Amino acid sequence: MFLKFFALSLLSFLVVYIFRGLGILGFLPGGFILFLLLTTIVSGLAWGIQKTRRF
């Protein structure tokens, strides 16, 4: 579950970041970019912690 959420958040962050850099999504505020980055980092950490747990 965490892997899918991490992959989706990473992909969405990269697409928005690249399109904003090209000027296509230039109207998006920087706070939205930071929110996507924070979501990607948190979901990546959660996936990494969940992956190393032994059940």
Gaussian input, Z-matrix of N, CA and C with variables (Angstrom, degrees):
# hf/3-21g

backbone

0 1
 N
 C     1     B1
 C     2     B2     1     A1
 N     3     B3     2     A2     1     D1
 C     4     B4     3     A3     2     D2
 C     5     B5     4     A4     3     D3
 N     6     B6     5     A5     4     D4
 C     7     B7     6     A6     5     D5
 C     8     B8     7     A7     6     D6
 N     9     B9     8     A8     7     D7
 C    10    B10     9     A9     8     D8
 C    11    B11    10    A10     9     D9
 N    12    B12    11    A11    10    D10
 C    13    B13    12    A12    11    D11
 C    14    B14    13    A13    12    D12
 N    15    B15    14    A14    13    D13
 C    16    B16    15    A15    14    D14
 C    17    B17    16    A16    15    D15
 N    18    B18    17    A17    16    D16
 C    19    B19    18    A18    17    D17
 C    20    B20    19    A19    18    D18
 N    21    B21    20    A20    19    D19
 C    22    B22    21    A21    20    D20
 C    23    B23    22    A22    21    D21
 N    24    B24    23    A23    22    D22
 C    25    B25    24    A24    23    D23
 C    26    B26    25    A25    24    D24
 N    27    B27    26    A26    25    D25
 C    28    B28    27    A27    26    D26
 C    29    B29    28    A28    27    D27
 N    30    B30    29    A29    28    D28
 C    31    B31    30    A30    29    D29
 C    32    B32    31    A31    30    D30
 N    33    B33    32    A32    31    D31
 C    34    B34    33    A33    32    D32
 C    35    B35    34    A34    33    D33
 N    36    B36    35    A35    34    D34
 C    37    B37    36    A36    35    D35
 C    38    B38    37    A37    36    D36
 N    39    B39    38    A38    37    D37
 C    40    B40    39    A39    38    D38
 C    41    B41    40    A40    39    D39
 N    42    B42    41    A41    40    D40
 C    43    B43    42    A42    41    D41
 C    44    B44    43    A43    42    D42
 N    45    B45    44    A44    43    D43
 C    46    B46    45    A45    44    D44
 C    47    B47    46    A46    45    D45
 N    48    B48    47    A47    46    D46
 C    49    B49    48    A48    47    D47
 C    50    B50    49    A49    48    D48
 N    51    B51    50    A50    49    D49
 C    52    B52    51    A51    50    D50
 C    53    B53    52    A52    51    D51
 N    54    B54    53    A53    52    D52
 C    55    B55    54    A54    53    D53
 C    56    B56    55    A55    54    D54
 N    57    B57    56    A56    55    D55
 C    58    B58    57    A57    56    D56
 C    59    B59    58    A58    57    D57
 N    60    B60    59    A59    58    D58
 C    61    B61    60    A60    59    D59
 C    62    B62    61    A61    60    D60
 N    63    B63    62    A62    61    D61
 C    64    B64    63    A63    62    D62
 C    65    B65    64    A64    63    D63
 N    66    B66    65    A65    64    D64
 C    67    B67    66    A66    65    D65
 C    68    B68    67    A67    66    D66
 N    69    B69    68    A68    67    D67
 C    70    B70    69    A69    68    D68
 C    71    B71    70    A70    69    D69
 N    72    B72    71    A71    70    D70
 C    73    B73    72    A72    71    D71
 C    74    B74    73    A73    72    D72
 N    75    B75    74    A74    73    D73
 C    76    B76    75    A75    74    D74
 C    77    B77    76    A76    75    D75
 N    78    B78    77    A77    76    D76
 C    79    B79    78    A78    77    D77
 C    80    B80    79    A79    78    D78
 N    81    B81    80    A80    79    D79
 C    82    B82    81    A81    80    D80
 C    83    B83    82    A82    81    D81
 N    84    B84    83    A83    82    D82
 C    85    B85    84    A84    83    D83
 C    86    B86    85    A85    84    D84
 N    87    B87    86    A86    85    D85
 C    88    B88    87    A87    86    D86
 C    89    B89    88    A88    87    D87
 N    90    B90    89    A89    88    D88
 C    91    B91    90    A90    89    D89
 C    92    B92    91    A91    90    D90
 N    93    B93    92    A92    91    D91
 C    94    B94    93    A93    92    D92
 C    95    B95    94    A94    93    D93
 N    96    B96    95    A95    94    D94
 C    97    B97    96    A96    95    D95
 C    98    B98    97    A97    96    D96
 N    99    B99    98    A98    97    D97
 C   100   B100    99    A99    98    D98
 C   101   B101   100   A100    99    D99
 N   102   B102   101   A101   100   D100
 C   103   B103   102   A102   101   D101
 C   104   B104   103   A103   102   D102
 N   105   B105   104   A104   103   D103
 C   106   B106   105   A105   104   D104
 C   107   B107   106   A106   105   D105
 N   108   B108   107   A107   106   D106
 C   109   B109   108   A108   107   D107
 C   110   B110   109   A109   108   D108
 N   111   B111   110   A110   109   D109
 C   112   B112   111   A111   110   D110
 C   113   B113   112   A112   111   D111
 N   114   B114   113   A113   112   D112
 C   115   B115   114   A114   113   D113
 C   116   B116   115   A115   114   D114
 N   117   B117   116   A116   115   D115
 C   118   B118   117   A117   116   D116
 C   119   B119   118   A118   117   D117
 N   120   B120   119   A119   118   D118
 C   121   B121   120   A120   119   D119
 C   122   B122   121   A121   120   D120
 N   123   B123   122   A122   121   D121
 C   124   B124   123   A123   122   D122
 C   125   B125   124   A124   123   D123
 N   126   B126   125   A125   124   D124
 C   127   B127   126   A126   125   D125
 C   128   B128   127   A127   126   D126
 N   129   B129   128   A128   127   D127
 C   130   B130   129   A129   128   D128
 C   131   B131   130   A130   129   D129
 N   132   B132   131   A131   130   D130
 C   133   B133   132   A132   131   D131
 C   134   B134   133   A133   132   D132
 N   135   B135   134   A134   133   D133
 C   136   B136   135   A135   134   D134
 C   137   B137   136   A136   135   D135
 N   138   B138   137   A137   136   D136
 C   139   B139   138   A138   137   D137
 C   140   B140   139   A139   138   D138
 N   141   B141   140   A140   139   D139
 C   142   B142   141   A141   140   D140
 C   143   B143   142   A142   141   D141
 N   144   B144   143   A143   142   D142
 C   145   B145   144   A144   143   D143
 C   146   B146   145   A145   144   D144
 N   147   B147   146   A146   145   D145
 C   148   B148   147   A147   146   D146
 C   149   B149   148   A148   147   D147
 N   150   B150   149   A149   148   D148
 C   151   B151   150   A150   149   D149
 C   152   B152   151   A151   150   D150
 N   153   B153   152   A152   151   D151
 C   154   B154   153   A153   152   D152
 C   155   B155   154   A154   153   D153
 N   156   B156   155   A155   154   D154
 C   157   B157   156   A156   155   D155
 C   158   B158   157   A157   156   D156
 N   159   B159   158   A158   157   D157
 C   160   B160   159   A159   158   D158
 C   161   B161   160   A160   159   D159
 N   162   B162   161   A161   160   D160
 C   163   B163   162   A162   161   D161
 C   164   B164   163   A163   162   D162

   B1=1.4397
   B2=1.5365
   B3=1.3267
   B4=1.4547
   B5=1.5262
   B6=1.3135
   B7=1.4636
   B8=1.5255
   B9=1.3194
   B10=1.4646
   B11=1.5210
   B12=1.3310
   B13=1.4649
   B14=1.5245
   B15=1.3348
   B16=1.4564
   B17=1.5236
   B18=1.3144
   B19=1.4619
   B20=1.5326
   B21=1.3200
   B22=1.4540
   B23=1.5231
   B24=1.3279
   B25=1.4627
   B26=1.5270
   B27=1.3233
   B28=1.4612
   B29=1.5266
   B30=1.3063
   B31=1.4605
   B32=1.5267
   B33=1.3203
   B34=1.4618
   B35=1.5242
   B36=1.3325
   B37=1.4574
   B38=1.5212
   B39=1.3143
   B40=1.4638
   B41=1.5223
   B42=1.3252
   B43=1.4649
   B44=1.5267
   B45=1.3229
   B46=1.4626
   B47=1.5206
   B48=1.3189
   B49=1.4625
   B50=1.5323
   B51=1.3302
   B52=1.4620
   B53=1.5246
   B54=1.3355
   B55=1.4564
   B56=1.5220
   B57=1.3267
   B58=1.4633
   B59=1.5293
   B60=1.3198
   B61=1.4547
   B62=1.5166
   B63=1.3190
   B64=1.4673
   B65=1.5264
   B66=1.3123
   B67=1.4526
   B68=1.5068
   B69=1.3123
   B70=1.4624
   B71=1.5276
   B72=1.3200
   B73=1.4641
   B74=1.5219
   B75=1.2994
   B76=1.4526
   B77=1.5164
   B78=1.3279
   B79=1.4573
   B80=1.5283
   B81=1.3501
   B82=1.4625
   B83=1.5273
   B84=1.3264
   B85=1.4659
   B86=1.5190
   B87=1.3115
   B88=1.4620
   B89=1.5077
   B90=1.3310
   B91=1.4613
   B92=1.5198
   B93=1.3149
   B94=1.4656
   B95=1.5227
   B96=1.3218
   B97=1.4603
   B98=1.5262
   B99=1.3266
   B100=1.4652
   B101=1.5230
   B102=1.3308
   B103=1.4601
   B104=1.5231
   B105=1.3325
   B106=1.4630
   B107=1.5274
   B108=1.3161
   B109=1.4667
   B110=1.5238
   B111=1.3213
   B112=1.4633
   B113=1.5260
   B114=1.3228
   B115=1.4680
   B116=1.5242
   B117=1.3174
   B118=1.4588
   B119=1.5247
   B120=1.3192
   B121=1.4644
   B122=1.5192
   B123=1.3246
   B124=1.4666
   B125=1.5259
   B126=1.3222
   B127=1.4583
   B128=1.5251
   B129=1.3247
   B130=1.4641
   B131=1.5185
   B132=1.3190
   B133=1.4685
   B134=1.5193
   B135=1.3301
   B136=1.4667
   B137=1.5229
   B138=1.3113
   B139=1.4697
   B140=1.5250
   B141=1.3304
   B142=1.4606
   B143=1.5173
   B144=1.3139
   B145=1.4663
   B146=1.5127
   B147=1.3326
   B148=1.4646
   B149=1.5229
   B150=1.3193
   B151=1.4721
   B152=1.5242
   B153=1.3347
   B154=1.4596
   B155=1.5202
   B156=1.3200
   B157=1.4611
   B158=1.5225
   B159=1.3026
   B160=1.4552
   B161=1.5165
   B162=1.3150
   B163=1.4616
   B164=1.4975
   A1=110.72
   A2=116.76
   A3=119.82
   A4=111.73
   A5=116.86
   A6=119.62
   A7=110.82
   A8=117.41
   A9=120.50
   A10=111.14
   A11=116.51
   A12=120.13
   A13=110.71
   A14=117.22
   A15=120.72
   A16=111.08
   A17=116.89
   A18=120.52
   A19=111.15
   A20=116.88
   A21=120.38
   A22=111.51
   A23=117.26
   A24=119.47
   A25=111.22
   A26=118.13
   A27=120.89
   A28=111.01
   A29=116.44
   A30=120.42
   A31=111.09
   A32=116.81
   A33=118.97
   A34=111.24
   A35=117.78
   A36=120.05
   A37=110.91
   A38=117.05
   A39=119.80
   A40=112.32
   A41=116.96
   A42=120.29
   A43=110.45
   A44=116.85
   A45=119.96
   A46=110.78
   A47=117.90
   A48=121.92
   A49=111.15
   A50=116.07
   A51=120.28
   A52=110.90
   A53=117.60
   A54=120.11
   A55=112.02
   A56=117.78
   A57=119.74
   A58=110.24
   A59=116.74
   A60=120.05
   A61=112.61
   A62=116.62
   A63=120.92
   A64=112.22
   A65=116.97
   A66=120.65
   A67=114.42
   A68=118.03
   A69=120.94
   A70=110.57
   A71=116.94
   A72=121.88
   A73=110.23
   A74=117.00
   A75=121.90
   A76=114.49
   A77=117.10
   A78=120.60
   A79=112.79
   A80=117.50
   A81=119.70
   A82=110.22
   A83=117.02
   A84=119.20
   A85=111.61
   A86=115.56
   A87=120.70
   A88=112.77
   A89=117.47
   A90=120.73
   A91=112.40
   A92=116.42
   A93=120.48
   A94=111.05
   A95=116.91
   A96=121.68
   A97=109.84
   A98=116.55
   A99=119.96
   A100=111.74
   A101=117.01
   A102=120.60
   A103=111.04
   A104=117.29
   A105=120.23
   A106=111.46
   A107=116.74
   A108=120.57
   A109=110.77
   A110=117.12
   A111=120.93
   A112=111.34
   A113=116.68
   A114=120.66
   A115=110.96
   A116=117.28
   A117=121.62
   A118=111.23
   A119=117.28
   A120=121.01
   A121=111.31
   A122=117.10
   A123=120.72
   A124=111.15
   A125=117.24
   A126=118.97
   A127=111.35
   A128=118.03
   A129=120.51
   A130=112.06
   A131=116.67
   A132=119.82
   A133=111.39
   A134=117.04
   A135=120.48
   A136=110.63
   A137=117.25
   A138=120.45
   A139=110.62
   A140=117.09
   A141=120.34
   A142=112.32
   A143=117.34
   A144=120.67
   A145=110.21
   A146=117.29
   A147=121.01
   A148=110.80
   A149=117.57
   A150=121.58
   A151=111.78
   A152=117.30
   A153=119.99
   A154=113.74
   A155=118.18
   A156=120.76
   A157=110.40
   A158=115.36
   A159=120.65
   A160=108.31
   A161=116.42
   A162=120.68
   A163=110.51
   D1=-45.10
   D2=-179.83
   D3=-67.41
   D4=-31.79
   D5=-179.95
   D6=-65.67
   D7=-42.89
   D8=178.80
   D9=-64.69
   D10=-42.29
   D11=179.68
   D12=-66.85
   D13=-39.10
   D14=177.66
   D15=-64.91
   D16=-44.99
   D17=-179.94
   D18=-63.89
   D19=-41.27
   D20=179.22
   D21=-66.70
   D22=-42.96
   D23=179.95
   D24=-68.83
   D25=-37.46
   D26=177.87
   D27=-65.88
   D28=-43.44
   D29=179.54
   D30=-64.57
   D31=-43.70
   D32=179.92
   D33=-66.48
   D34=-38.12
   D35=177.51
   D36=-63.26
   D37=-45.65
   D38=-178.89
   D39=-64.19
   D40=-41.34
   D41=179.94
   D42=-64.26
   D43=-46.81
   D44=-179.53
   D45=-66.07
   D46=-40.48
   D47=-179.07
   D48=-63.95
   D49=-44.10
   D50=-179.69
   D51=-69.04
   D52=-45.07
   D53=179.71
   D54=-65.72
   D55=-33.87
   D56=177.00
   D57=-69.57
   D58=-36.42
   D59=177.24
   D60=-66.40
   D61=-32.66
   D62=177.74
   D63=-79.72
   D64=-11.43
   D65=178.81
   D66=94.38
   D67=1.01
   D68=-179.35
   D69=-73.46
   D70=-42.61
   D71=178.53
   D72=-109.65
   D73=45.33
   D74=-177.16
   D75=-69.99
   D76=-15.06
   D77=-178.22
   D78=-80.61
   D79=-10.65
   D80=-179.47
   D81=-74.05
   D82=136.76
   D83=179.19
   D84=-74.99
   D85=160.16
   D86=-179.68
   D87=-65.96
   D88=-27.24
   D89=177.80
   D90=-62.54
   D91=-33.74
   D92=177.51
   D93=-67.35
   D94=-39.49
   D95=176.91
   D96=-64.34
   D97=-43.07
   D98=178.44
   D99=-65.10
   D100=-37.02
   D101=176.87
   D102=-63.33
   D103=-43.72
   D104=177.76
   D105=-64.60
   D106=-38.92
   D107=177.96
   D108=-65.15
   D109=-44.02
   D110=178.54
   D111=-63.39
   D112=-40.96
   D113=177.38
   D114=-62.20
   D115=-40.92
   D116=178.95
   D117=-65.04
   D118=-43.82
   D119=-179.66
   D120=-65.48
   D121=-45.84
   D122=-178.71
   D123=-65.08
   D124=-42.85
   D125=179.58
   D126=-68.90
   D127=-33.26
   D128=175.67
   D129=-67.11
   D130=-40.90
   D131=176.22
   D132=-65.49
   D133=-41.82
   D134=178.70
   D135=-63.93
   D136=-39.77
   D137=178.10
   D138=-66.31
   D139=-41.53
   D140=179.15
   D141=-65.27
   D142=-40.46
   D143=178.00
   D144=-67.45
   D145=-43.69
   D146=-179.54
   D147=-65.27
   D148=-32.92
   D149=-178.90
   D150=-69.23
   D151=-32.47
   D152=-177.18
   D153=-88.99
   D154=-6.77
   D155=179.41
   D156=-73.23
   D157=144.20
   D158=175.87
   D159=-105.82
   D160=127.36
   D161=-178.78
   D162=-104.44

